[in-house]
Amino acid sequence: MLTPAELALEPEATAVISGRPEELQTTVAGGALPAGAVVGGYLLDDVRLAGGFGVVHRAWPVGGGAAVALKVLRRELSLLPAMLRRFQQEAEVLARLRHPSIVEVRGVGALDDGRPYIAMEWVDGRTLAAELRARGALSPAEAVALLEEVCGALVAAHAIGVVHRDVKAQNVMIRPAAGGGGARGVKLVDFGIAKLLHPAPGARGERSSSLILGTPLTMAPEQILGGAVDARTDIYAVGLLAYQLVTAELPFQGADAVETEEMHLRAPPPRPSERAPVSAAFDAVVRRCLAKEPADRYASVSELLAALRGAVDAPDGHEVKVTR
């Protein structure tokens, strides 16, 4: 694990809590706690990360053990009931998820001033977006191997009624390989805007609103239109990610957010094979993921994953037949 000094010097060093990978900060963000403070049995060091909704501190169990990421809601946002609900939902979602490719919740609580916090597993590494910038596109086999882990996390989430809604390269963390080689673990992060299709008993479900949650470059048509979302919304995002992994760019990139959204709504998806050496089968899988209508996509992530595996094994010029 890097030391705080090394982390401060590493331009692409990131860490994650519950969610969002953030650039490491050395300045004190609004509501940040001082190094040396003890919160819920964790001793804070001088590494902190400033996000849009919270401040994340690296902390260590007082009795010894692995580092955690302790996320505290920003002071000004803690006064807004909607932000408190969102933060509490994030904690609830992650507490229900158990998968090697999803960050683990270690505890929740509140500071003396009433602000809530979540303690989670600290993840060293960098985002998949940074990885692609550094090394370029992946081979189809490499892409599918990575998507195996992302899809595994989604299968676990969907099994308990959680839709991520913001699957993208920035929300996938790549952990360093042990000893500089071997397998590199993947963590799907940022469940801050996840939707609970079946809230736990007594939990407050998400209220309907005109707020569109997601990122324009990677939003499914139904998200843009403010419609209902389900597992097939995440499948659309996996299709975008599959295209990006083998081409190092996204399929829909307009001059601005409005144009990009129009492309998601109306433009036919480009074939990955126009920019990368992939099979017609891989093209077919991406095309089905990116269908404008959810009913025309794969019915489940497991079905999508089976098609991806077949696409890697299929000879050029052959499509994978998947029964509906």
C-alpha positions in Angstrom: 0.0 0.0 0.0 1.3 3.5 -0.9 2.2 5.8 1.9 0.3 9.2 2.3 3.4 11.0 0.8 3.5 8.6 -2.1 -0.2 9.0 -2.7 0.1 12.8 -2.7 2.7 12.6 -5.5 0.9 10.0 -7.6 -1.1 12.0 -10.3 -3.5 9.1 -11.1 -3.8 7.7 -7.6 -7.4 7.3 -6.5 -9.3 5.6 -3.9 -12.9 4.8 -3.4 -15.6 4.7 -0.8 -19.0 3.3 -1.5 -18.9 4.9 -4.5 -17.1 7.5 -6.4 -13.4 7.4 -7.2 -12.1 10.9 -6.4 -8.8 12.6 -7.0 -6.7 12.8 -3.8 -6.8 16.1 -2.1 -4.3 17.7 0.3 -6.4 20.8 1.1 -9.1 20.7 3.8 -12.5 20.4 2.1 -15.7 21.7 3.6 -16.5 19.5 6.6 -13.3 17.6 6.5 -12.0 16.2 9.8 -8.5 16.7 11.1 -5.8 14.0 10.9 -5.6 12.2 14.2 -9.3 12.3 14.9 -10.9 9.1 16.0 -14.4 8.3 14.5 -16.2 5.1 15.4 -13.0 3.3 16.4 -11.0 4.5 13.3 -8.0 6.8 13.4 -7.9 9.2 10.5 -4.6 9.9 8.8 -3.8 12.8 6.5 -5.1 11.3 3.2 -8.5 12.7 2.2 -10.5 12.9 -0.9 -13.1 15.6 -1.8 -16.2 14.5 -3.7 -19.3 16.3 -4.8 -21.4 14.9 -1.9 -18.9 14.0 0.8 -15.4 14.0 2.1 -13.6 10.7 2.3 -10.8 10.1 4.8 -8.5 7.1 4.9 -8.6 5.7 8.4 -7.2 2.8 10.4 -8.8 0.6 13.1 -7.5 1.7 16.4 -6.9 -1.9 17.4 -5.0 -2.6 14.1 -6.1 -3.9 10.8 -6.6 -2.8 7.2 -7.4 0.7 6.1 -10.9 1.9 5.6 -12.4 4.7 3.6 -14.6 6.8 5.9 -17.0 8.9 4.0 -18.7 11.9 5.7 -21.5 13.9 4.2 -20.5 17.5 3.5 -21.7 19.9 6.2 -23.8 22.1 3.9 -25.5 19.1 2.3 -26.4 17.5 5.7 -28.9 20.3 6.1 -30.9 19.1 3.0 -33.3 16.2 3.7 -33.0 14.9 0.1 -29.2 14.6 0.4 -29.5 12.9 3.8 -31.9 10.4 2.2 -29.5 9.8 -0.7 -26.6 9.2 1.6 -28.6 6.8 3.8 -29.8 4.9 0.7 -26.2 4.6 -0.4 -25.3 3.0 2.9 -28.4 0.7 2.7 -27.6 -0.5 -0.8 -24.0 -1.3 0.0 -24.8 -3.0 3.3 -27.0 -5.4 1.3 -24.4 -6.3 -1.3 -21.8 -9.0 -0.8 -19.6 -9.7 -3.8 -15.8 -9.7 -4.3 -16.1 -7.0 -7.0 -18.1 -4.6 -4.8 -16.7 -2.6 -2.0 -17.6 -3.9 1.5 -19.3 -1.8 4.1 -17.4 -2.0 7.5 -19.8 0.3 9.5 -22.1 3.3 9.7 -22.6 6.0 12.2 -22.9 9.7 13.0 -20.5 12.4 14.1 -21.1 14.5 17.2 -22.5 17.2 14.9 -25.1 14.7 13.5 -23.6 14.2 10.1 -23.7 10.5 9.0 -20.7 8.6 7.9 -20.0 5.2 6.2 -16.9 3.2 6.7 -15.9 1.0 3.8 -13.1 -1.0 2.4 -10.2 1.1 1.1 -9.4 0.3 -2.5 -5.9 1.1 -3.9 -5.7 1.4 -7.7 -6.9 3.5 -10.5 -10.1 3.8 -12.5 -10.7 1.9 -15.7 -10.9 5.2 -17.4 -7.4 6.1 -16.3 -6.2 2.6 -17.3 -7.6 3.1 -20.9 -6.0 6.5 -21.1 -2.6 5.0 -20.1 -2.6 1.8 -22.3 -5.3 2.3 -24.9 -7.8 -0.3 -26.1 -8.0 -3.8 -24.9 -8.2 -7.0 -26.9 -11.6 -8.7 -27.1 -10.4 -11.4 -24.7 -9.1 -8.9 -22.2 -12.3 -6.9 -22.4 -14.5 -9.9 -21.8 -12.3 -11.0 -18.9 -12.8 -7.6 -17.2 -16.5 -7.5 -18.0 -16.8 -10.9 -16.3 -16.1 -9.2 -13.0 -18.2 -6.2 -13.7 -21.1 -8.4 -14.7 -20.6 -10.6 -11.7 -21.1 -7.6 -9.5 -24.2 -6.6 -11.4 -25.7 -10.1 -11.2 -25.3 -9.9 -7.4 -26.9 -6.4 -7.3 -29.8 -7.3 -9.5 -30.5 -10.4 -7.5 -31.4 -8.3 -4.5 -33.3 -5.7 -6.6 -30.6 -3.0 -7.0 -30.0 -1.3 -10.3 -26.6 0.6 -10.5 -27.7 3.2 -13.1 -24.2 4.6 -13.6 -22.0 1.8 -14.9 -19.0 3.4 -16.7 -15.2 3.3 -16.9 -14.9 6.0 -14.2 -16.8 3.8 -11.8 -14.7 0.6 -12.2 -11.6 0.4 -10.1 -8.6 -1.7 -11.2 -6.5 -2.9 -8.4 -2.8 -3.4 -8.8 -1.6 -6.9 -9.4 0.1 -8.5 -6.5 3.9 -8.4 -7.0 3.5 -6.6 -10.3 1.9 -9.5 -12.1 -1.0 -11.9 -12.1 -4.7 -11.2 -11.7 -5.9 -7.7 -11.1 -9.1 -7.4 -9.1 -11.9 -5.2 -10.3 -14.3 -3.2 -8.1 -17.6 -1.8 -9.4 -18.1 1.4 -7.4 -20.4 4.4 -6.9 -23.8 3.0 -5.9 -24.7 6.6 -4.8 -27.5 6.8 -7.4 -28.5 3.1 -7.4 -32.2 2.4 -7.5 -33.7 0.0 -5.0 -36.4 -1.8 -6.9 -37.5 -3.5 -3.6 -36.6 -1.3 -0.6 -36.1 -3.1 2.7 -39.1 -3.2 5.0 -39.4 0.2 6.7 -37.0 1.9 4.3 -38.1 5.0 2.4 -38.2 4.3 -1.3 -37.0 6.8 -3.8 -39.5 9.5 -4.6 -40.4 10.2 -8.2 -39.0 13.4 -9.5 -38.0 15.2 -12.6 -34.3 14.8 -11.6 -32.4 12.7 -14.2 -29.8 10.6 -12.6 -26.8 9.4 -14.5 -24.1 10.7 -16.9 -25.1 11.9 -20.4 -22.3 10.0 -22.2 -23.4 6.7 -20.6 -27.2 7.0 -20.0 -29.7 4.6 -21.5 -32.6 6.1 -23.4 -35.1 5.4 -20.6 -32.9 7.3 -18.2 -32.8 10.3 -20.5 -36.6 10.3 -20.9 -37.1 9.9 -17.1 -38.7 6.5 -17.5 -38.6 3.3 -15.4 -35.3 1.6 -15.0 -34.4 -2.0 -14.4 -31.6 -4.5 -14.9 -31.7 -3.8 -18.7 -30.7 -0.2 -18.0 -27.4 -1.5 -16.6 -27.1 -3.9 -19.6 -27.2 -0.8 -21.9 -24.3 0.6 -19.9 -22.3 -2.6 -20.2 -22.8 -2.5 -23.9 -21.3 1.0 -23.9 -18.4 -0.2 -21.8 -17.8 -3.2 -24.0 -17.5 -0.8 -27.0 -15.2 1.5 -25.1 -12.9 -1.3 -23.9 -12.0 -2.5 -27.4 -12.0 1.0 -29.1 -10.8 3.3 -26.2 -13.8 5.6 -26.9 -17.5 5.8 -26.4 -19.9 5.2 -29.3 -22.0 8.3 -28.7 -20.2 11.6 -28.3 -22.0 14.8 -29.3 -20.8 18.4 -29.2 -22.7 18.8 -25.9 -24.9 16.9 -23.5 -28.1 17.6 -25.5 -26.6 16.3 -28.8 -25.2 13.2 -27.0 -28.6 12.5 -25.5 -30.2 12.7 -28.9 -27.7 10.2 -30.2 -28.6 7.8 -27.4 -32.3 8.2 -28.3 -32.2 8.1 -32.1 -28.8 7.3 -33.6 -27.9 3.7 -34.5 -24.9 2.4 -32.6 -21.7 2.2 -34.5 -20.1 -1.2 -34.9 -17.0 -1.8 -32.7 -15.4 -3.5 -35.7 -15.2 -0.2 -37.5 -12.5 0.9 -35.1 -11.1 -2.4 -33.6 -10.3 -5.9 -34.7 -13.3 -7.6 -33.3 -15.7 -10.3 -34.7 -19.1 -9.8 -36.1 -20.3 -11.7 -33.1 -18.9 -9.0 -30.8 -20.6 -6.4 -32.9 -23.9 -8.3 -32.5 -23.6 -8.4 -28.8 -22.9 -4.7 -28.5 -25.7 -3.9 -30.9 -28.3 -5.8 -28.8 -27.1 -4.3 -25.6 -27.6 -0.8 -27.1 -31.1 -1.4 -28.4 -33.2 1.7 -27.8 -36.0 -0.3 -26.3 -35.2 -2.3 -23.1 -37.4 -5.2 -24.4 -34.9 -5.7 -27.3 -31.9 -6.0 -25.1 -30.7 -9.1 -23.2 -33.1 -10.1 -20.5 -30.4 -10.5 -17.9 -26.7 -9.9 -17.3 -26.1 -13.6 -17.2 -27.5 -14.0 -20.7 -25.4 -11.1 -21.8 -22.3 -12.6 -20.3 -22.9 -15.9 -22.0 -23.1 -14.0 -25.3 -19.9 -12.1 -24.7 -18.0 -15.4 -24.0 -19.4 -16.8 -27.2 -18.4 -13.7 -29.1 -14.7 -14.1 -28.1 -14.7 -17.8 -29.2 -16.7 -17.2 -32.4 -14.7 -17.0 -35.7 -14.8 -13.8 -37.6 -17.8 -13.3 -39.7 -20.1 -15.4 -37.5 -22.7 -14.1 -35.1 -23.6 -15.7 -31.8 -27.1 -17.0 -31.8 -28.9 -16.3 -28.6 -32.4 -17.6 -28.0 -34.9 -15.1 -26.7 
